[in-house]
Structure formats: structure tokens, C-alpha cells
Amino acid sequence: MRNAVITGGSRGIGLAIATELDRRDWGIFLVSQHDDALRSASSRLRHVVGMAATDLGDGDRKSTRLNSSHLGI
């Protein structure tokens, strides 16, 4: 299985890309600033291998949620 890390994966273009890759049986690691939207998006996908709710633009902040135990990349 191929894997992809998708930033902005909880809505808009990021979610559309995640949905298409999920349809093609890719493992999806979602990253978003919005924890609630992240959980909602992940519940609609079959191949979520991990997710992180964080602001990648702010190097001082830590991830509030991270689950990457199955990420094979």
C-alpha cells in the first residue's frame, strides 16, 4: 500500500485529495489545524493510518493528536 501525508486534509482541496487517494486504496495520514473537522473527515475514509491536529506554520506548537503507529513510510 502506498501512503500519503495530506496537510489541510479535513476540508476543501485537501479532503478531496484524501478522498480520491482513499478510493485508490492509499494509506492516508491527515494533518489539520481543526481537531473536530479532522475527526469528521477521518470517519469518512477507509484507509486512515494516522492523523495530527496541529498548526504546521507554528514551530513552537506541539501536535494535539497523533496516531502514526501504522504509517509505513
Secondary structure by P-SEA (a helix, b strand, c coil): cbbbbbccccccaaaaaaaaaaaaccbbbbbcccaaaaaaaaaaccccccccccccccccccccccccccccc
